[in-house]
Amino acid sequence: MRILIVEDSQTLSEALDRRLRQEGYACDIAADGVAALEFLHRYRYDAIVLDLMLPRLDGFGVLRQMGRESGAAPVLVLSARELVDDRVNALDAGADDYLVKPFALDELLARLRALVRRPAQRDAPVLRHCELEVDPRARAARWRGQDLRLTPKEYGLLELLLRRQGATLSRTQIFEHLYDSRSDASDKVVEVIVSTLRTKLARHGIGDLIQTRRGFGYVFDEPLKTHLP
């Protein structure tokens, strides 16, 4: 998953970035509201961590701008303001959750996981396809109960394709989901991740789930079987 961190404290933003990367997330950092909107216009995010007290454009201004766009990512507000009115104002402005500083990083991670779950998956967050299970909470993939031991990027690719099952995703779309704007990697690295993921799936007897659509990208789907009369 790709996260946008909007925080003017370099110490805090770097701590968040470091911990989220350890958990396998791709992160971009914006130090003010204007920079945040520039990132939002360019990239698609799964969630946004937003401070309210920002230079140039504050968090409320960012929320108002986001409110004009459909399909906006869920927002977790961070603020030193702990009064009920402050929380109400932020939630009314479009925030999805509110966390008071100082906070525990484990709690922030748990709240992010809750935000990015689709409503239909809140009671059953484990994604399933036949005997394949992908658990977003544990960030683990299992086949017939056996852990596939995927790397963070392999897991991120598998979860993305399974969530978008049947949709063809281009190499660029996958790359922007797995890597942030500071990465020096080329989008050709997606081919490597697809290859290593397929190898691990095949090692467990799982084949043909990730299809290559030449000139278009990749799709998580079982191949069509044509039955001749």
TAPERA-V60075 format. One record per residue. N is the residue number from 1. PSI is psi in whole degrees, -180 to 180 (* if undefined). NEAR is the number of other ideal C-beta (glycine too) atoms within 12 Angstrom. D_LAST is the distance of its C-alpha to the last C-alpha in whole Angstrom. Layout:
{{N PSI NEAR D_LAST} {N PSI NEAR D_LAST}}
This chain:
{{1 152 38 45} {2 129 36 48} {3 139 43 51} {4 122 45 54} {5 120 42 57} {6 101 50 60} {7 128 41 63} {8 -11 27 67} {9 113 23 68} {10 -39 13 67} {11 -47 11 68} {12 -44 26 65} {13 -38 30 62} {14 -36 17 63} {15 -44 25 62} {16 -45 37 59} {17 -46 29 58} {18 -46 17 58} {19 -42 25 57} {20 -37 34 54} {21 -38 28 53} {22 -30 15 54} {23 0 27 51} {24 8 31 49} {25 152 37 49} {26 135 35 50} {27 141 38 53} {28 151 37 55} {29 129 33 58} {30 133 37 60} {31 -4 25 64} {32 170 26 64} {33 -35 32 63} {34 -45 21 62} {35 -36 26 61} {36 -46 40 58} {37 -35 30 57} {38 -43 21 57} {39 -43 32 54} {40 -31 31 53} {41 -24 19 52} {42 -36 17 51} {43 162 27 49} {44 132 26 46} {45 154 38 48} {46 -26 35 46} {47 159 36 50} {48 131 44 54} {49 116 49 57} {50 120 50 59} {51 150 42 63} {52 -39 37 65} {53 93 27 68} {54 149 30 67} {55 161 20 69} {56 -56 19 69} {57 123 28 66} {58 176 28 66} {59 -33 40 63} {60 -37 28 64} {61 -39 25 63} {62 -44 42 60} {63 -40 37 59} {64 -42 22 60} {65 -41 26 58} {66 -32 33 55} {67 -17 19 55} {68 -8 15 54} {69 139 17 51} {70 152 7 48} {71 21 12 46} {72 148 26 49} {73 152 33 49} {74 148 30 50} {75 128 42 54} {76 113 43 56} {77 136 44 60} {78 132 40 63} {79 147 34 66} {80 -11 20 70} {81 122 23 70} {82 5 18 70} {83 151 13 71} {84 -40 12 69} {85 -38 13 69} {86 -43 25 68} {87 -44 21 65} {88 -44 14 65} {89 -41 22 65} {90 -43 34 63} {91 -38 21 60} {92 -29 17 61} {93 -11 26 61} {94 -1 28 57} {95 152 37 57} {96 -23 29 55} {97 164 29 57} {98 126 36 60} {99 126 35 62} {100 134 24 66} {101 146 25 67} {102 157 15 68} {103 164 27 65} {104 134 14 63} {105 -33 23 60} {106 -37 13 58} {107 -42 19 58} {108 -44 33 57} {109 -42 30 54} {110 -41 20 53} {111 -38 28 54} {112 -43 40 52} {113 -39 30 49} {114 -37 23 49} {115 -38 31 49} {116 -8 34 46} {117 136 27 44} {118 147 18 42} {119 -39 13 43} {120 -14 10 40} {121 3 21 40} {122 -36 15 44} {123 -22 9 43} {124 76 15 40} {125 -15 23 41} {126 127 22 39} {127 137 31 36} {128 144 20 32} {129 111 25 29} {130 -121 19 27} {131 13 18 30} {132 131 33 32} {133 133 27 35} {134 118 37 37} {135 102 26 41} {136 -30 36 43} {137 -46 22 46} {138 -10 19 46} {139 52 33 44} {140 150 26 42} {141 137 38 38} {142 145 26 37} {143 118 27 34} {144 37 15 34} {145 -5 13 38} {146 130 18 39} {147 130 18 40} {148 -11 32 39} {149 57 19 42} {150 152 31 41} {151 163 21 44} {152 -40 25 45} {153 -39 32 43} {154 -43 33 40} {155 -45 33 40} {156 -40 36 41} {157 -46 44 38} {158 -44 44 36} {159 -43 42 37} {160 -49 39 37} {161 -37 39 33} {162 -40 33 32} {163 -33 27 35} {164 33 24 33} {165 130 25 29} {166 -15 18 27} {167 135 20 30} {168 123 22 30} {169 131 33 34} {170 164 21 36} {171 -39 29 38} {172 -43 20 41} {173 -44 25 40} {174 -44 39 39} {175 -45 32 43} {176 -20 28 45} {177 -34 36 43} {178 -24 38 44} {179 150 33 47} {180 178 28 50} {181 -14 21 52} {182 -4 14 55} {183 140 20 52} {184 -2 9 53} {185 156 20 49} {186 155 13 47} {187 -8 23 44} {188 -17 15 42} {189 -22 22 43} {190 -38 34 40} {191 -37 21 38} {192 -45 22 40} {193 -41 33 39} {194 -43 34 35} {195 -46 20 36} {196 -35 24 38} {197 -45 39 36} {198 -40 28 33} {199 -44 19 35} {200 -38 30 36} {201 -43 34 33} {202 -33 17 31} {203 -26 16 34} {204 12 23 33} {205 16 16 29} {206 117 27 28} {207 158 19 26} {208 19 18 24} {209 -33 33 26} {210 109 39 28} {211 142 24 26} {212 125 24 28} {213 101 18 28} {214 126 11 29} {215 -7 9 32} {216 -47 16 32} {217 -139 28 32} {218 151 37 31} {219 140 28 29} {220 108 36 28} {221 148 21 24} {222 143 17 22} {223 145 14 19} {224 137 10 16} {225 121 7 13} {226 124 6 10} {227 114 5 7} {228 144 4 4} {229 * 3 0}}
